[in-house]
Amino acid sequence: MWDLSEEFEERVVADFLSEYRAGRTPNPCVRCNERVKFDVLLERGLSLASTP
């Protein structure tokens, strides 16, 4: 299990707040999938797979 709360805060929450202040309404679930689930988790999983 990994604590990805920092990545979530940086890549999803901060972006959402910035976009919302600019008058846009981003979907945080889509951002999380793109920037945390499929980016960070894939990167960490691949690093485990390459470790002997």
PQR file with spaces between the fields and no chain letter, atoms N, CA, C, O and H, PARSE charges and radii, in Angstrom:
ATOM       1  N    MET     1       0.846   -1.162    0.000 -0.4000 1.5000
ATOM       2  CA   MET     1       0.000    0.000    0.000 -0.0000 2.0000
ATOM       3  C    MET     1       0.899    1.235    0.000  0.5500 1.7000
ATOM       4  O    MET     1       1.891    1.289    0.728 -0.5500 1.4000
ATOM       5  N    TRP     2       0.546    2.224   -0.820 -0.4000 1.5000
ATOM       6  CA   TRP     2       1.288    3.479   -0.899 -0.0000 2.0000
ATOM       7  C    TRP     2       0.388    4.637   -0.501  0.5500 1.7000
ATOM       8  O    TRP     2      -0.794    4.670   -0.840 -0.5500 1.4000
ATOM       9  H    TRP     2      -0.259    2.179   -1.411  0.4000 1.0000
ATOM      10  N    ASP     3       0.956    5.568    0.211 -0.4000 1.5000
ATOM      11  CA   ASP     3       0.250    6.799    0.560 -0.0000 2.0000
ATOM      12  C    ASP     3       0.516    7.798   -0.559  0.5500 1.7000
ATOM      13  O    ASP     3       1.622    8.328   -0.671 -0.5500 1.4000
ATOM      14  H    ASP     3       1.917    5.541    0.487  0.4000 1.0000
ATOM      15  N    LEU     4      -0.474    8.052   -1.372 -0.4000 1.5000
ATOM      16  CA   LEU     4      -0.332    8.964   -2.500 -0.0000 2.0000
ATOM      17  C    LEU     4      -1.023   10.302   -2.236  0.5500 1.7000
ATOM      18  O    LEU     4      -1.381   11.017   -3.172 -0.5500 1.4000
ATOM      19  H    LEU     4      -1.372    7.621   -1.281  0.4000 1.0000
ATOM      20  N    SER     5      -1.205   10.630   -0.973 -0.4000 1.5000
ATOM      21  CA   SER     5      -1.921   11.859   -0.635 -0.0000 2.0000
ATOM      22  C    SER     5      -1.173   13.105   -1.100  0.5500 1.7000
ATOM      23  O    SER     5      -1.805   14.074   -1.519 -0.5500 1.4000
ATOM      24  H    SER     5      -0.915   10.049   -0.213  0.4000 1.0000
ATOM      25  N    GLU     6       0.153   13.102   -1.036 -0.4000 1.5000
ATOM      26  CA   GLU     6       0.910   14.255   -1.512 -0.0000 2.0000
ATOM      27  C    GLU     6       0.758   14.418   -3.024  0.5500 1.7000
ATOM      28  O    GLU     6       0.544   15.527   -3.514 -0.5500 1.4000
ATOM      29  H    GLU     6       0.666   12.314   -0.696  0.4000 1.0000
ATOM      30  N    GLU     7       0.868   13.322   -3.753 -0.4000 1.5000
ATOM      31  CA   GLU     7       0.694   13.373   -5.199 -0.0000 2.0000
ATOM      32  C    GLU     7      -0.720   13.837   -5.559  0.5500 1.7000
ATOM      33  O    GLU     7      -0.913   14.621   -6.489 -0.5500 1.4000
ATOM      34  H    GLU     7       1.042   12.421   -3.355  0.4000 1.0000
ATOM      35  N    PHE     8      -1.699   13.341   -4.809 -0.4000 1.5000
ATOM      36  CA   PHE     8      -3.083   13.735   -5.054 -0.0000 2.0000
ATOM      37  C    PHE     8      -3.261   15.230   -4.820  0.5500 1.7000
ATOM      38  O    PHE     8      -3.894   15.920   -5.619 -0.5500 1.4000
ATOM      39  H    PHE     8      -1.543   12.705   -4.053  0.4000 1.0000
ATOM      40  N    GLU     9      -2.704   15.721   -3.731 -0.4000 1.5000
ATOM      41  CA   GLU     9      -2.804   17.154   -3.422 -0.0000 2.0000
ATOM      42  C    GLU     9      -2.151   17.997   -4.517  0.5500 1.7000
ATOM      43  O    GLU     9      -2.726   18.986   -4.973 -0.5500 1.4000
ATOM      44  H    GLU     9      -2.190   15.160   -3.082  0.4000 1.0000
ATOM      45  N    GLU    10      -0.957   17.605   -4.933 -0.4000 1.5000
ATOM      46  CA   GLU    10      -0.217   18.373   -5.935 -0.0000 2.0000
ATOM      47  C    GLU    10      -0.822   18.287   -7.329  0.5500 1.7000
ATOM      48  O    GLU    10      -0.938   19.297   -8.024 -0.5500 1.4000
ATOM      49  H    GLU    10      -0.490   16.802   -4.564  0.4000 1.0000
ATOM      50  N    ARG    11      -1.203   17.090   -7.736 -0.4000 1.5000
ATOM      51  CA   ARG    11      -1.611   16.870   -9.122 -0.0000 2.0000
ATOM      52  C    ARG    11      -3.103   16.997   -9.379  0.5500 1.7000
ATOM      53  O    ARG    11      -3.522   17.194  -10.520 -0.5500 1.4000
ATOM      54  H    ARG    11      -1.109   16.270   -7.172  0.4000 1.0000
ATOM      55  N    VAL    12      -3.906   16.885   -8.330 -0.4000 1.5000
ATOM      56  CA   VAL    12      -5.361   16.927   -8.528 -0.0000 2.0000
ATOM      57  C    VAL    12      -5.986   18.128   -7.817  0.5500 1.7000
ATOM      58  O    VAL    12      -6.631   18.959   -8.457 -0.5500 1.4000
ATOM      59  H    VAL    12      -3.566   16.724   -7.404  0.4000 1.0000
ATOM      60  N    VAL    13      -5.802   18.223   -6.513 -0.4000 1.5000
ATOM      61  CA   VAL    13      -6.471   19.274   -5.737 -0.0000 2.0000
ATOM      62  C    VAL    13      -5.970   20.664   -6.126  0.5500 1.7000
ATOM      63  O    VAL    13      -6.774   21.558   -6.389 -0.5500 1.4000
ATOM      64  H    VAL    13      -5.278   17.548   -5.993  0.4000 1.0000
ATOM      65  N    ALA    14      -4.658   20.853   -6.163 -0.4000 1.5000
ATOM      66  CA   ALA    14      -4.110   22.174   -6.507 -0.0000 2.0000
ATOM      67  C    ALA    14      -4.547   22.590   -7.908  0.5500 1.7000
ATOM      68  O    ALA    14      -4.912   23.744   -8.133 -0.5500 1.4000
ATOM      69  H    ALA    14      -4.005   20.126   -5.949  0.4000 1.0000
ATOM      70  N    ASP    15      -4.508   21.654   -8.843 -0.4000 1.5000
ATOM      71  CA   ASP    15      -4.939   21.950  -10.217 -0.0000 2.0000
ATOM      72  C    ASP    15      -6.427   22.292  -10.252  0.5500 1.7000
ATOM      73  O    ASP    15      -6.830   23.239  -10.928 -0.5500 1.4000
ATOM      74  H    ASP    15      -4.211   20.716   -8.660  0.4000 1.0000
ATOM      75  N    PHE    16      -7.238   21.533   -9.533 -0.4000 1.5000
ATOM      76  CA   PHE    16      -8.675   21.795   -9.501 -0.0000 2.0000
ATOM      77  C    PHE    16      -8.951   23.201   -8.982  0.5500 1.7000
ATOM      78  O    PHE    16      -9.738   23.939   -9.575 -0.5500 1.4000
ATOM      79  H    PHE    16      -6.911   20.764   -8.984  0.4000 1.0000
ATOM      80  N    LEU    17      -8.311   23.573   -7.883 -0.4000 1.5000
ATOM      81  CA   LEU    17      -8.546   24.893   -7.300 -0.0000 2.0000
ATOM      82  C    LEU    17      -8.115   26.002   -8.253  0.5500 1.7000
ATOM      83  O    LEU    17      -8.813   27.006   -8.396 -0.5500 1.4000
ATOM      84  H    LEU    17      -7.672   22.973   -7.401  0.4000 1.0000
ATOM      85  N    SER    18      -6.995   25.828   -8.891 -0.4000 1.5000
ATOM      86  CA   SER    18      -6.516   26.819   -9.849 -0.0000 2.0000
ATOM      87  C    SER    18      -7.482   26.976  -11.023  0.5500 1.7000
ATOM      88  O    SER    18      -7.819   28.094  -11.412 -0.5500 1.4000
ATOM      89  H    SER    18      -6.428   25.012   -8.776  0.4000 1.0000
ATOM      90  N    GLU    19      -7.915   25.872  -11.571 -0.4000 1.5000
ATOM      91  CA   GLU    19      -8.848   25.899  -12.696 -0.0000 2.0000
ATOM      92  C    GLU    19     -10.204   26.473  -12.282  0.5500 1.7000
ATOM      93  O    GLU    19     -10.813   27.233  -13.034 -0.5500 1.4000
ATOM      94  H    GLU    19      -7.641   24.963  -11.255  0.4000 1.0000
ATOM      95  N    TYR    20     -10.671   26.113  -11.098 -0.4000 1.5000
ATOM      96  CA   TYR    20     -11.968   26.595  -10.612 -0.0000 2.0000
ATOM      97  C    TYR    20     -11.933   28.108  -10.412  0.5500 1.7000
ATOM      98  O    TYR    20     -12.887   28.809  -10.751 -0.5500 1.4000
ATOM      99  H    TYR    20     -10.176   25.495  -10.487  0.4000 1.0000
ATOM     100  N    ARG    21     -10.827   28.605   -9.860 -0.4000 1.5000
ATOM     101  CA   ARG    21     -10.671   30.056   -9.685 -0.0000 2.0000
ATOM     102  C    ARG    21     -10.670   30.784  -11.034  0.5500 1.7000
ATOM     103  O    ARG    21     -11.090   31.938  -11.121 -0.5500 1.4000
ATOM     104  H    ARG    21     -10.052   28.036   -9.585  0.4000 1.0000
ATOM     105  N    ALA    22     -10.203   30.118  -12.065 -0.4000 1.5000
ATOM     106  CA   ALA    22     -10.159   30.711  -13.412 -0.0000 2.0000
ATOM     107  C    ALA    22     -11.505   30.599  -14.131  0.5500 1.7000
ATOM     108  O    ALA    22     -11.625   30.996  -15.290 -0.5500 1.4000
ATOM     109  H    ALA    22      -9.862   29.181  -11.994  0.4000 1.0000
ATOM     110  N    GLY    23     -12.511   30.062  -13.452 -0.4000 1.5000
ATOM     111  CA   GLY    23     -13.843   29.978  -14.034 -0.0000 2.0000
ATOM     112  C    GLY    23     -14.120   28.696  -14.791  0.5500 1.7000
ATOM     113  O    GLY    23     -15.156   28.570  -15.444 -0.5500 1.4000
ATOM     114  H    GLY    23     -12.414   29.739  -12.511  0.4000 1.0000
ATOM     115  N    ARG    24     -13.205   27.746  -14.708 -0.4000 1.5000
ATOM     116  CA   ARG    24     -13.404   26.460  -15.372 -0.0000 2.0000
ATOM     117  C    ARG    24     -13.850   25.424  -14.343  0.5500 1.7000
ATOM     118  O    ARG    24     -13.642   25.611  -13.144 -0.5500 1.4000
ATOM     119  H    ARG    24     -12.364   27.849  -14.178  0.4000 1.0000
ATOM     120  N    THR    25     -14.448   24.358  -14.793 -0.4000 1.5000
ATOM     121  CA   THR    25     -14.932   23.316  -13.884 -0.0000 2.0000
ATOM     122  C    THR    25     -14.346   21.965  -14.270  0.5500 1.7000
ATOM     123  O    THR    25     -15.025   21.146  -14.890 -0.5500 1.4000
ATOM     124  H    THR    25     -14.617   24.206  -15.767  0.4000 1.0000
ATOM     125  N    PRO    26     -13.090   21.728  -13.907 -0.5600 1.5000
ATOM     126  CA   PRO    26     -12.466   20.447  -14.234  0.2800 2.0000
ATOM     127  C    PRO    26     -13.079   19.313  -13.419  0.5500 1.7000
ATOM     128  O    PRO    26     -13.651   19.530  -12.351 -0.5500 1.4000
ATOM     129  N    ASN    27     -12.949   18.125  -13.937 -0.4000 1.5000
ATOM     130  CA   ASN    27     -13.451   16.945  -13.247 -0.0000 2.0000
ATOM     131  C    ASN    27     -12.287   16.319  -12.466  0.5500 1.7000
ATOM     132  O    ASN    27     -11.379   15.757  -13.078 -0.5500 1.4000
ATOM     133  H    ASN    27     -12.485   17.949  -14.804  0.4000 1.0000
ATOM     134  N    PRO    28     -12.296   16.403  -11.132 -0.5600 1.5000
ATOM     135  CA   PRO    28     -11.167   15.877  -10.358  0.2800 2.0000
ATOM     136  C    PRO    28     -10.996   14.367  -10.498  0.5500 1.7000
ATOM     137  O    PRO    28      -9.880   13.867  -10.361 -0.5500 1.4000
ATOM     138  N    CYS    29     -12.057   13.641  -10.763 -0.4000 1.5000
ATOM     139  CA   CYS    29     -11.936   12.187  -10.918 -0.0000 2.0000
ATOM     140  C    CYS    29     -11.132   11.841  -12.170  0.5500 1.7000
ATOM     141  O    CYS    29     -10.307   10.927  -12.152 -0.5500 1.4000
ATOM     142  H    CYS    29     -12.964   14.048  -10.874  0.4000 1.0000
ATOM     143  N    VAL    30     -11.373   12.567  -13.243 -0.4000 1.5000
ATOM     144  CA   VAL    30     -10.621   12.345  -14.474 -0.0000 2.0000
ATOM     145  C    VAL    30      -9.158   12.716  -14.260  0.5500 1.7000
ATOM     146  O    VAL    30      -8.261   11.999  -14.703 -0.5500 1.4000
ATOM     147  H    VAL    30     -12.043   13.310  -13.258  0.4000 1.0000
ATOM     148  N    ARG    31      -8.921   13.827  -13.588 -0.4000 1.5000
ATOM     149  CA   ARG    31      -7.540   14.253  -13.303 -0.0000 2.0000
ATOM     150  C    ARG    31      -6.830   13.230  -12.441  0.5500 1.7000
ATOM     151  O    ARG    31      -5.655   12.941  -12.670 -0.5500 1.4000
ATOM     152  H    ARG    31      -9.649   14.410  -13.228  0.4000 1.0000
ATOM     153  N    CYS    32      -7.515   12.676  -11.454 -0.4000 1.5000
ATOM     154  CA   CYS    32      -6.906   11.668  -10.584 -0.0000 2.0000
ATOM     155  C    CYS    32      -6.539   10.429  -11.387  0.5500 1.7000
ATOM     156  O    CYS    32      -5.434    9.902  -11.250 -0.5500 1.4000
ATOM     157  H    CYS    32      -8.469   12.910  -11.267  0.4000 1.0000
ATOM     158  N    ASN    33      -7.450    9.966  -12.217 -0.4000 1.5000
ATOM     159  CA   ASN    33      -7.159    8.795  -13.048 -0.0000 2.0000
ATOM     160  C    ASN    33      -5.925    9.035  -13.903  0.5500 1.7000
ATOM     161  O    ASN    33      -5.025    8.198  -13.964 -0.5500 1.4000
ATOM     162  H    ASN    33      -8.347   10.394  -12.329  0.4000 1.0000
ATOM     163  N    GLU    34      -5.895   10.174  -14.556 -0.4000 1.5000
ATOM     164  CA   GLU    34      -4.814   10.498  -15.489 -0.0000 2.0000
ATOM     165  C    GLU    34      -3.490   10.743  -14.783  0.5500 1.7000
ATOM     166  O    GLU    34      -2.453   10.247  -15.224 -0.5500 1.4000
ATOM     167  H    GLU    34      -6.627   10.854  -14.507  0.4000 1.0000
ATOM     168  N    ARG    35      -3.513   11.492  -13.704 -0.4000 1.5000
ATOM     169  CA   ARG    35      -2.275   11.976  -13.089 -0.0000 2.0000
ATOM     170  C    ARG    35      -1.790   11.187  -11.896  0.5500 1.7000
ATOM     171  O    ARG    35      -0.616   11.275  -11.539 -0.5500 1.4000
ATOM     172  H    ARG    35      -4.355   11.894  -13.346  0.4000 1.0000
ATOM     173  N    VAL    36      -2.660   10.421  -11.272 -0.4000 1.5000
ATOM     174  CA   VAL    36      -2.239    9.641  -10.099 -0.0000 2.0000
ATOM     175  C    VAL    36      -2.351    8.151  -10.379  0.5500 1.7000
ATOM     176  O    VAL    36      -1.352    7.434  -10.327 -0.5500 1.4000
ATOM     177  H    VAL    36      -3.615   10.350  -11.562  0.4000 1.0000
ATOM     178  N    LYS    37      -3.547    7.683  -10.674 -0.4000 1.5000
ATOM     179  CA   LYS    37      -3.741    6.240  -10.866 -0.0000 2.0000
ATOM     180  C    LYS    37      -2.921    5.688  -12.024  0.5500 1.7000
ATOM     181  O    LYS    37      -2.210    4.695  -11.867 -0.5500 1.4000
ATOM     182  H    LYS    37      -4.359    8.266  -10.717  0.4000 1.0000
ATOM     183  N    PHE    38      -3.016    6.326  -13.180 -0.4000 1.5000
ATOM     184  CA   PHE    38      -2.361    5.767  -14.360 -0.0000 2.0000
ATOM     185  C    PHE    38      -0.952    6.285  -14.563  0.5500 1.7000
ATOM     186  O    PHE    38      -0.234    5.765  -15.417 -0.5500 1.4000
ATOM     187  H    PHE    38      -3.593    7.133  -13.308  0.4000 1.0000
ATOM     188  N    ASP    39      -0.528    7.286  -13.813 -0.4000 1.5000
ATOM     189  CA   ASP    39       0.826    7.817  -13.947 -0.0000 2.0000
ATOM     190  C    ASP    39       1.698    7.335  -12.789  0.5500 1.7000
ATOM     191  O    ASP    39       2.656    6.590  -12.998 -0.5500 1.4000
ATOM     192  H    ASP    39      -1.111    7.709  -13.119  0.4000 1.0000
ATOM     193  N    VAL    40       1.373    7.751  -11.593 -0.4000 1.5000
ATOM     194  CA   VAL    40       2.189    7.417  -10.420 -0.0000 2.0000
ATOM     195  C    VAL    40       2.146    5.923  -10.129  0.5500 1.7000
ATOM     196  O    VAL    40       3.189    5.306   -9.910 -0.5500 1.4000
ATOM     197  H    VAL    40       0.595    8.356  -11.423  0.4000 1.0000
ATOM     198  N    LEU    41       0.962    5.338  -10.124 -0.4000 1.5000
ATOM     199  CA   LEU    41       0.872    3.910   -9.809 -0.0000 2.0000
ATOM     200  C    LEU    41       1.580    3.054  -10.846  0.5500 1.7000
ATOM     201  O    LEU    41       2.252    2.083  -10.497 -0.5500 1.4000
ATOM     202  H    LEU    41       0.115    5.839  -10.301  0.4000 1.0000
ATOM     203  N    LEU    42       1.436    3.405  -12.108 -0.4000 1.5000
ATOM     204  CA   LEU    42       2.126    2.657  -13.155 -0.0000 2.0000
ATOM     205  C    LEU    42       3.633    2.766  -12.980  0.5500 1.7000
ATOM     206  O    LEU    42       4.349    1.769  -13.074 -0.5500 1.4000
ATOM     207  H    LEU    42       0.890    4.194  -12.391  0.4000 1.0000
ATOM     208  N    GLU    43       4.111    3.972  -12.726 -0.4000 1.5000
ATOM     209  CA   GLU    43       5.547    4.191  -12.529 -0.0000 2.0000
ATOM     210  C    GLU    43       6.080    3.359  -11.361  0.5500 1.7000
ATOM     211  O    GLU    43       7.128    2.723  -11.476 -0.5500 1.4000
ATOM     212  H    GLU    43       3.530    4.782  -12.649  0.4000 1.0000
ATOM     213  N    ARG    44       5.369    3.364  -10.252 -0.4000 1.5000
ATOM     214  CA   ARG    44       5.818    2.592   -9.087 -0.0000 2.0000
ATOM     215  C    ARG    44       5.723    1.091   -9.330  0.5500 1.7000
ATOM     216  O    ARG    44       6.598    0.329   -8.918 -0.5500 1.4000
ATOM     217  H    ARG    44       4.518    3.881  -10.158  0.4000 1.0000
ATOM     218  N    GLY    45       4.670    0.680   -9.991 -0.4000 1.5000
ATOM     219  CA   GLY    45       4.526   -0.740  -10.299 -0.0000 2.0000
ATOM     220  C    GLY    45       5.624   -1.230  -11.217  0.5500 1.7000
ATOM     221  O    GLY    45       6.180   -2.308  -11.008 -0.5500 1.4000
ATOM     222  H    GLY    45       3.959    1.298  -10.325  0.4000 1.0000
ATOM     223  N    LEU    46       5.936   -0.454  -12.221 -0.4000 1.5000
ATOM     224  CA   LEU    46       7.015   -0.847  -13.137 -0.0000 2.0000
ATOM     225  C    LEU    46       8.363   -0.881  -12.431  0.5500 1.7000
ATOM     226  O    LEU    46       9.204   -1.722  -12.746 -0.5500 1.4000
ATOM     227  H    LEU    46       5.484    0.422  -12.391  0.4000 1.0000
ATOM     228  N    SER    47       8.576    0.020  -11.483 -0.4000 1.5000
ATOM     229  CA   SER    47       9.851   -0.006  -10.754 -0.0000 2.0000
ATOM     230  C    SER    47       9.950   -1.272   -9.894  0.5500 1.7000
ATOM     231  O    SER    47      11.043   -1.802   -9.698 -0.5500 1.4000
ATOM     232  H    SER    47       7.893    0.703  -11.227  0.4000 1.0000
ATOM     233  N    LEU    48       8.829   -1.751   -9.389 -0.4000 1.5000
ATOM     234  CA   LEU    48       8.839   -3.007   -8.623 -0.0000 2.0000
ATOM     235  C    LEU    48       9.123   -4.189   -9.530  0.5500 1.7000
ATOM     236  O    LEU    48       9.837   -5.118   -9.151 -0.5500 1.4000
ATOM     237  H    LEU    48       7.940   -1.320   -9.549  0.4000 1.0000
ATOM     238  N    ALA    49       8.565   -4.151  -10.723 -0.4000 1.5000
ATOM     239  CA   ALA    49       8.732   -5.257  -11.664 -0.0000 2.0000
ATOM     240  C    ALA    49      10.172   -5.357  -12.145  0.5500 1.7000
ATOM     241  O    ALA    49      10.629   -6.447  -12.489 -0.5500 1.4000
ATOM     242  H    ALA    49       7.985   -3.396  -11.031  0.4000 1.0000
ATOM     243  N    SER    50      10.895   -4.242  -12.176 -0.4000 1.5000
ATOM     244  CA   SER    50      12.272   -4.261  -12.660 -0.0000 2.0000
ATOM     245  C    SER    50      13.286   -4.519  -11.546  0.5500 1.7000
ATOM     246  O    SER    50      14.482   -4.651  -11.807 -0.5500 1.4000
ATOM     247  H    SER    50      10.523   -3.356  -11.897  0.4000 1.0000
ATOM     248  N    THR    51      12.808   -4.591  -10.313 -0.4000 1.5000
ATOM     249  CA   THR    51      13.691   -4.861   -9.178 -0.0000 2.0000
ATOM     250  C    THR    51      13.891   -6.364   -9.052  0.5500 1.7000
ATOM     251  O    THR    51      12.917   -7.114   -8.989 -0.5500 1.4000
ATOM     252  H    THR    51      11.836   -4.484  -10.100  0.4000 1.0000
ATOM     253  N    PRO    52      15.165   -6.820   -9.013 -0.5600 1.5000
ATOM     254  CA   PRO    52      15.401   -8.275   -8.920  0.2800 2.0000
ATOM     255  C    PRO    52      14.988   -8.862   -7.596  0.5500 1.7000
ATOM     256  O    PRO    52      15.130  -10.066   -7.383 -0.5500 1.4000
